[in-house]
């Protein structure tokens, strides 16, 4: 393998960690309505489990409300049951036409708990990035012994991997800071 391949593998691993963090943070409720809050909720649809967005129209009419309009009348009870049984912690309101989810304002304690949860997720992502850096540096050291890679190329590779590491750690810190600000904004 050439140095470029080692660096590409490291960058791919680091990018996956950042993408996973972004996805995880988007599912953490920040006191604002978002259709993504329902992504993890599945409903029984003719014997198979389907996401809510596959059986109903999900919209966000205002900052505190999610409106769910099922495409079939029979899905009202299924969707309500799935929301009640989920870890969302919101009671659905059904008027026969639309299921509404009113997002309550977050308490100070709940905000702190959510920030703590986000910090934990960001730390997990940082660990993944550090592991990718360590694995790449180990692979470069093995390449010097096994494949006869010149040591100066290996040292340059280590410097490049460190730069990649620093760049992705900054992305993680930025994503966490943005989510923290979103959660703490009243």
Beta strands, then each sheet from edge to edge (+ up, - down):
strand 1: 42-45
strand 2: 48-51
strand 3: 56-62
strand 4: 65-70
strand 5: 93-94
strand 6: 99-102
sheet 1: 1+ 2-
sheet 2: 3+ 4- 6+ 5-
end
